[in-house]
Amino acid sequence: MSTPSTTTHLLTFAPTRSFSHLHRLRRTVSLLRPPTLSSCPNFLTGNSHFCGMAWLLSGRGIRDSKAMVEGLQGYGVISSKKVAEVMGTIDRALFVPDGSPAYVDSPMSIGYNATISAPHMHATCLQLLEKNLQPGMHALDVGSGTGYLTACFALMVGPKGRAVGIEHIPELVSSSIENIQKTAVAPLLKEGSLSVHVGDGRLGWPEFAPYDAIHVGAAAPEIPQPLIDQLKPGGRMVIPVGNLYQDLKVVDKNMDGSLSIRTETSVRYVPLTSREAQLRGY
């Protein structure tokens, strides 16, 4: 593929979905060197719907969660006060490898051929699920990885709710528990309303079903039936679906058990697969 000319906007690789903040982004991106596929790794391997955001929030002046959230608010990614509060409280630096630029808006490797999503994807999913993450509700985080989003869920549903993470790499489960123990939701882990388990996320976690909210952090070729079964009537699931070309699907289960499914945006996530396939590199 040829390299874009120097007059090409950064939006070259953005999906077709229109975002209100893109008009403001256009005024900024023309000052930056346009990306190539190699300079925008999110496009190929990361959990991102807009690779350009990593250029705009490149880490200059972004030294804590508050500044990260303010940056995402400034570009129209975060509009919810609750999501801003939660992402400002759960420090992303506690959930990324030591020495990593924690607040750069980019996915990054966490080992075992897994990634932690870019902050703008976490914000997007939290906002899509916000109404289903009210105090007392049950939430399932499939492919919980470092535990960051699971911790955010726990903060939102509170001690009377239930936040469950499921991850098939035991080492990631152990480290995610250690990460969570350093945060404001550590008491919920001790009390049991927050838990992280080793298991195949494609099968969900029936013990605490049905769930008001289900988030899936890897792309499935099709929506797994066990996750549909474990979604509560009135509940919502956010899941990337596809192989090479993926869409972030919003799945609402109606009160009669039927499903309403829509596409939120184009994304690129690692595959939702078996532990063995993941460790082999898919």
N, C-alpha and C positions, 0 to 999 in steps of 0.2 A: 504494500500500500504506500502510495506516495505521501510525503510529508506535506501538511497544509502550508499554504503560503503565509507570509507574515501578516497578511491583511485578514486572514481568517479569524473569526471570533472564537472565543473559548467555548461557545455554545455548540460548536460543531458536533460534539459527541453527546450532547444532552438529549434526553428523550423528547418525544413530541408533545408530551403533556405540558400545558401552559401553567407556569407558576406566577403568582402576582409579583414576586420579587425579581423575576428575570428582567423586567424593564430597568430596575436599578442596577442589576448585575451588568447589563450591556454597557452602561456608562463606564464601568470599572474594568471589564475584561479586555477592552480594546487597548488598555495600557500594558497588558501582559503578553508575554510570548505565548502563542497558541500551543496547545498540547499536541503531542503525537500519541499514538497508542502506547509507546514505550514510556513516555513521560506521564501518562495517566493510568497507572496500574489498576486503579479502581475499576476502570472500564472493563478490564479483562478478568480480574480475579477478586475484586473487593466487593463489599456489600454497600453499594452506592447507587443512587439514582441520578446523581449529578456530579460528575467527576470534577467539574470546575470549582466546586466549593472548597476543595482541598487547596487550591491555589489562592483563593480569596482569604481563607482563614488559615494562613500558612504557619501560624505560631508566633508571629511578631506581635508582642504585646499580649499574647494569650498565655497567661501564666497560671491561671487557676480556673476552676469550674465557673465562677461568676463571670469572668471575662469571656469564656467560651460561650456561655448562654447568651450574654449580651451581644456577642457577634452573630450568633444564629438568629436572635431576635431582630437585629439590625437588617439582616438580609431576608427577613420574612419567613424563615424556616420555622421558628417557634412563635406561635401566636397565643398559646395557652399559658395563663399565669401559673396554673398548677404544674404543668410540665416544666416550666422554667424553674419553679421552686424545687421540684424533685431533682432535676438534673444539676441544679446548683448545690443541692445537699449531698447527693451521692457522688463523691469525687472520683472522676474517671481515672485519675493517676493511680488509684489503688487497684485498678483492674487491668493495667497494661504491663508488659514486661519492663523490668527496671531499665532506666535509661531511655525509654521511648518518649517521644514528644506527645504527651498524653492528651493535649488539648487541640492538636491539629485535626482538622476535619477530614480525616482519612481513615479507612479501615487499616488494620495492621495484623500481622501474623502473631499468633499466641502459641505456636508450636502444634505438632500433631496434625499438620495440614488443616488447621482451623484458623479462623480470624475473629477479631472483635470488630463489629460494624463501626462505620464512621458515625460521629455524633449526630449528624443531620438525619441519618437513618434511624437512630434511636429516638430522636425527637419526633420524626414522622410517625413511627409505630406507636409511641406513647400517646400522641395526639389522636390517632385513629382509634385507639383502644380506651381513651380516657373515660368515656361514659360507662365502660364495663370494668373499670378499675376503681370503683367507689368503695368507701369503707365497708367492710364486711363481705365483699365479693371474693370469688375464687379465681385465680389466674394461673395459667400454665405457660412456662417458657421452655420451648423445645429447642434443644441445642444451646443450652445455657452458657456454655463456654466459660468465660472468666467470672460469670455471675453478676455482671453489671446491671443488665436489664431486669434480672430476677430481683435484685435489691431495689431497683426503682419500683417494680410492681409491689413489693412488700411495703414500701413506704406509702404507696397510694391506697392499698386495701386495708392496711393497718392491722392491729393485733386481733381484731374480731374477724378478719378475713383470712385468706390462705393464699400464699404465693409459693409455687412449686417450680423448681428448675429440674430439667432432666437432660443428662449429657452422657454419651456412651464412652467417653474417655475417662477412666477412673482418676488419672492424675489431674485432669482439669476439674473434676468434681472436688477433689481434695484442696486444690489451690483456690478454687472459687469460694469454698467455705472459709478458708483463711482470709481471703479478701473481704468477704462480707463481715467477718468478725471485727474488722477495723472501722466499720461504718456505723451510722446512726441506727441501722436496723439490726445490729448485732443482738439486742435483747429478743427480737422476734425469732431469731434463729435458735436461741436458747429455749424460748417458750414453746417452739414447735409450730408457730403459724407461718414460718418461713422454713423451707427445706429444699435441699438439692440432692438428687438421686442419680445413681448410675443406671442407665437403661437405654433402650432403643426408642428414640423420640418418635419414630413413626408409629409406635404403638401407644403413645401417650402415657398417662399415669392414672389408671382407673381409680386408685385408692381415694383420691380427693375430688373426683368428678361428681357432678357436671361442673364445667368451668364457664364463668361469665366471659372470660377473655382468654384466648390462646394466641401466643406469638410463636412463630416458627422462624428460626434464624438460619435456615439453609433451604435451598431450592429443591422442591419435590417435582418429579415429572408429572404427577397428578396429586390432588389433595388426598391424603391418607384417610381411609374410611374410619379407623379408630378415633382419629381426632374429630371428625364430624360427629361421631357417636358421643364423644365426651363433651361436646359443646352444648351448653345449656340453651333451651329455647329462650330467645331474647339475647343470646350471647353473640359474640363476634370473634372471628379468627382473622389474623393477618398472616399471610403466608406467601412467599415467593414461589411461583410455579413456572416450570419450563426447564429446558436443558440449556442449549447455547443461548437461546433467546428466552428471557424470563420476564414475567410480569408480577408485580406485587398485587396479590388478590385480597380483597376484603370480603369475607364470607360472613353473612349475617344469617343466623338460624331464626326463622320466624316462629311464632308461638305454636303453630300447627306442625312444626318439625321440618317444614320445607326450607330451602335455602335460597337466599338472594346473594348473587356473587357479582362483583364488579372489579374492574381493573383500576388500581390507583395510579401506577406509574411503571415504567420499565426499570428493571434492576439487574444486578449481576451478583449473585450469591454463590458460595461454595455449595456443592450438592448435598442433599439430605440422603445419606446412604448408610451402609453398615459400618461398624467400627473397623472391620478388617479392610474394606475397600478404602476408607478414608486414610488409614495408616499406610496403605500401598500407594497413595496418591491418586485415588479414584480409579 
